[in-house]
Amino acid sequence: MFKKSLLASVIAGAMITPAFADLNIGADLELNTDMIDTSLESAEYKQSGHVEIAATAKREMGEYFVAGKGAFRLQTSDGVAIRDAFIQLGNNTWDVQAGRFEAVNLTPKGKDTIIEHAGGSEVSVYEASYVRGRFGKNDSGQVALHFNASDSLKFELATAFGDFEGGDEVDKQAFTGIRPAVMWSSEVVNLTVGYEQVKYDSEFAAVPATFTSAATPAGTKKVNKNGFGANANFNVSGADVNLNLAQSKDKESKDKVNTYAINVTYGDFGAGYIHSKTDFDAAATKDTKVSTTYAAYTMPLLGIEGASATVAGSYSSASDVSQAVSDKTTALRLRLNYTF
């Protein structure tokens, strides 16, 4: 007990010295309880959540600065996930950012507490985020250059590279990506437009033989995709409105995805609509569509500062999909948040 108290005193004393004067540490808890019902299966209930701990710091000397951030999540699934880990340096006109982070959002979804799309893997919703970031494991990396031409005109050039294994990036090897974006703001509207291109080798597992097809050995295939995203953000009678447009093309398969979205946030309430169409180049494959509507409302929790509860839901329908996937999906969520 004495050693623990002594250690706590040393840490507390160190953090109030000038060397740690600009170090900020914060934490918040998020807990989701969900109900997801599809046209193929009965309703499924599940719970997930995390505690996120983040530390940020910044030093300035004259017109220059160096800043850094580290954040990780302790998940209720008994795992730990790194969120951000980057260093940023420069001045008010330009800076360079390197590490693990997210680039500018080209298709913001507003109050997207829960969005469950119908159609499974047979539909696609493109969000201009192939190279947005938070890549992670092994030797992957990100570097971004920011240039502020004026208070109303800004530029970002984000890049990513490396091998991505584990989690969502299990099959992406020799990954390279580039993503330039321009942000322009005025008193009436804020516009963000960007383009991205990504290349990598996709590994696929062997497929055993069936009565109707021969076995397929494991191997790799080349993936070469590009796309663009555009967002117009403006205020209407106190409501924050986003209009999004995004389009991607797979240069190898020639498949295209067009996604359109609108969302509104007014105080503690938010709602949105997303429509996406996938145009398959193969003549024998039907083009698929998916439309999803979502909404959420946040309220204080017992009047306690930093505590809130959000009720949210989404409804999605897909067309021209096979009977193997759900063409309708309904989702409900109760989210509890506490910042401490």
Secondary structure, DSSP 8 states (H G I E B T S, - for coil): -HHHHHHHHHHHHHHTSGGGTT-EEEEEEEEEEEEEEESSS--EEEEEEEEEEEEEEEEEETTEEEEEEEEEEEETTTEEEEEEEEEEEE-SSEEEEEEE-B---SS--SS-S----SSGGG-----S-TTSB---STT-EEEEEEEESSSSEEEEEEEEEEEE-SGGGTTEEEEEEEEEEEEEE-SSEEEEEEEEEEEEEEEE--B---SSS--B--EEEEEEEEEEEEEEEEEETTEEEEEEEEEEEETTT--EEEEEEEEEEETTEEEEEEEEEEE-SSTTS--EEEEEEEEEEEEESTT-TTEEEEEEEEEEEEES--TTS-SEEEEEEEEEEEE-
